[in-house]
Structures are given as C-alpha cells and as structure tokens.
Amino acid sequence: MTKPSRILLAIDGTQGSYRAARHAALIANLTGAEVILLHCADPHPSLSLPFSTGGTRTADATGGMSQSFGYAPPSPHERVGPARDILQDHQVRYMEHTVEGPAAETILGMAQREHCDLIVMGRHGTGTDDEPDVGRTAEHVVRAAPCTVMVAA
C-alpha cells in the first residue's frame, strides 16, 4: 500500500466504528492524509430500530398527562460526534458527510468519487472473539472497493 492522501472513514455509531476512527486518525497523523468522515443514514430508521411498547407518562404545563411510546433513534449528529472528537483530538483535517442510502453502496461510491486511497471501517459483525465475523456491509466493501480497506476489530 502506498502512503494514503485521502482516507474514507465510514462510521455507523457503533463502538467498532469509533475504534476505526482511532485507527484512521493515527494513520492520518502519520501520513498527513485528509479524512472523509462518512455516516450512512438509514433512510427508514423506524423500520430497523427496536420499538419499545412501554410508554412514559409525563405531566404537561396544564396538569394533564401525556404518554409517549417508542424509541427515539440517535440523530446523525449524535452518531458522528465521538468520531469527530477523535479526529479533532488528533488534529486531523477532515470533511464530514451524512448520506442516506444503503451503506455499502454509499461507501463505495464516496470512495470512488473522492479518489480515496484507503477505507477504514468497523467490522460490525456478530461473531465472538474466538471466531471473528465480518458483517455484510464490511464484506461487500472489502470485495468491491476501488482501494485498500482496513476493517478495524
């Protein structure tokens, strides 16, 4: 692998993606590379996030009661924040993008459009430590990427 000048850091709000952010920051620090911080937002979050049926009751200003149900997904800003903090702590130059769409295709398209030399992402698998598993998105990216891919475990 040649010295990267542009690193695509794909994050999804998991601890694995924040580990990937630390790796990307270290590589960028050593090479002077710019990081493209990419968060792929699910266009239909209500279809993929858990829903709680236990409501919360609260009193409103008039003394009436209201009840709310469900799960409030973290905003893209909340998911990107820790990765942004890692890059800033390492004084890395970065651009930030949040894009709706299928994660693997979005990552591959962004890497190609931005002429990235390296993609860094978490494995986001469900395997145990004894049998590391790579998630479908990471596997798809590794197989089809136009550049080197680093999957952080």
C-alpha positions in Angstrom: 0.0 0.0 0.0 1.2 3.5 -0.9 1.0 6.3 1.6 -2.6 7.4 1.6 -3.6 11.0 1.0 -7.3 10.6 1.4 -8.9 8.2 3.9 -12.6 7.4 3.9 -13.8 6.7 7.5 -17.2 5.1 7.5 -19.0 5.2 10.8 -22.3 3.8 12.0 -22.4 4.9 15.6 -21.1 1.6 17.0 -18.1 1.1 19.2 -16.4 -0.7 16.3 -16.7 2.4 14.1 -15.2 4.5 16.8 -12.3 2.1 17.0 -12.0 2.5 13.3 -11.9 6.3 13.8 -9.0 6.0 16.2 -7.1 3.9 13.6 -7.9 6.4 10.8 -6.8 9.3 13.0 -3.4 7.6 13.7 -2.8 6.8 10.0 -3.8 10.3 9.0 -1.4 11.7 11.6 1.5 9.6 10.4 0.9 10.3 6.7 -0.7 13.8 6.6 -3.8 12.4 4.9 -7.1 14.1 4.9 -10.1 12.1 6.3 -13.5 12.0 4.8 -15.9 11.2 7.7 -18.9 9.4 6.3 -22.1 8.5 8.1 -24.6 6.5 6.1 -28.0 7.3 7.5 -30.7 4.7 7.2 -33.5 6.3 5.1 -36.1 4.3 7.0 -34.9 4.2 10.7 -38.3 3.3 12.0 -38.1 0.0 10.1 -34.8 -1.1 11.5 -34.7 0.2 15.1 -36.2 -1.5 18.1 -39.6 -0.2 19.3 -40.5 -0.2 23.0 -44.1 -0.8 23.9 -43.7 0.5 27.5 -44.7 4.2 27.5 -43.5 7.1 29.6 -46.1 9.2 31.3 -45.4 12.9 32.0 -47.4 15.8 33.3 -47.7 18.8 30.9 -47.9 22.5 31.9 -51.7 22.4 32.3 -51.6 19.5 34.7 -52.8 17.0 32.1 -51.0 13.7 31.5 -49.4 12.7 28.2 -48.0 9.4 27.3 -45.2 8.7 24.7 -44.2 5.4 23.2 -41.4 4.2 21.2 -37.7 4.6 20.7 -36.0 7.8 19.7 -33.1 6.9 17.5 -29.8 8.9 18.0 -29.5 11.7 15.5 -26.7 11.6 12.9 -25.0 14.4 14.9 -25.0 12.2 18.0 -23.6 9.2 16.0 -20.9 11.3 14.3 -19.9 13.3 17.4 -17.5 10.7 19.0 -15.7 10.1 15.7 -15.5 13.9 15.1 -14.0 14.3 18.6 -11.4 11.6 17.9 -10.3 13.3 14.7 -10.2 16.7 16.3 -8.2 15.4 19.3 -5.6 14.0 16.8 -5.6 17.4 14.9 -6.6 15.6 11.7 -8.0 17.6 8.7 -11.4 16.1 7.8 -14.6 16.7 5.8 -17.9 15.4 7.0 -20.7 13.8 5.0 -24.0 12.2 6.1 -25.7 10.4 3.2 -28.9 8.4 3.1 -28.8 5.1 1.4 -27.5 1.6 1.5 -24.3 1.7 3.5 -22.0 -0.5 1.2 -23.0 1.2 -2.0 -22.7 4.7 -0.4 -19.2 3.9 1.0 -18.0 2.5 -2.4 -19.5 5.4 -4.3 -18.0 8.0 -2.0 -14.6 6.3 -2.1 -14.6 6.4 -5.9 -15.9 10.0 -6.2 -13.4 11.4 -3.7 -10.4 9.4 -5.0 -9.8 7.7 -1.6 -6.6 5.6 -1.1 -7.9 3.9 2.0 -11.3 3.0 3.5 -11.3 2.4 7.3 -14.4 0.9 8.9 -15.6 -1.3 11.8 -16.3 -4.9 11.2 -19.8 -4.6 12.7 -20.2 -8.4 12.8 -21.9 -10.6 15.3 -19.2 -13.2 15.8 -17.4 -14.0 19.0 -13.8 -13.1 19.8 -12.8 -16.7 19.1 -14.4 -16.6 15.6 -14.2 -13.1 14.3 -17.1 -12.3 12.0 -17.2 -9.6 9.4 -20.6 -8.0 8.8 -22.3 -7.9 5.4 -21.5 -4.3 4.8 -17.8 -4.7 5.5 -17.6 -7.8 3.4 -19.3 -6.1 0.5 -16.9 -3.1 0.7 -13.8 -5.3 1.0 -14.8 -7.3 -2.1 -15.7 -4.3 -4.3 -13.6 -1.4 -3.1 -11.5 0.6 -5.6 -8.8 0.9 -2.9 -7.3 -0.7 0.2 -9.8 -1.4 3.0 -8.9 -1.6 6.7 -11.5 -3.4 8.8 -11.0 -2.5 12.5 -11.9 -5.2 15.0 
